[in-house]
């Protein structure tokens, strides 16, 4: 949204960047962290907190 706003604000001079958000499939082999992490982002908690990464960032 920010890039679209800046594009509109600049009259088209600032183009939105290409952001690769990646593609990740949740499978039975990698679902563990998704089932055990309790955050406000997935609805099981309301507190603001930093969620520690549980392992290395893997490329699919």
C-alpha positions, 0 to 999 in steps of 0.5 A, spaced: 500 500 500 505 504 501 508 504 494 501 505 491 500 511 495 507 514 493 506 512 486 500 516 486 503 522 490 509 522 485 504 522 479 507 516 477 515 518 478 516 513 483 514 506 481 512 500 486 518 495 487 518 488 485 517 485 492 518 477 492 514 475 498 515 468 496 511 462 496 510 457 502 506 451 502 505 448 509 505 441 509 505 435 515 513 436 515 513 443 517 506 445 520 509 444 527 511 452 528 504 454 525 501 450 531 505 452 537 506 459 536 501 463 539 500 470 537 495 476 536 496 475 528 493 468 528 488 470 533 490 466 539 493 471 543 492 479 544 499 481 547 504 485 543 510 481 542 516 479 538 515 472 535 522 468 535 524 465 529 524 457 530 529 455 525 533 457 519 529 461 513 529 455 508 528 456 501 522 452 497 
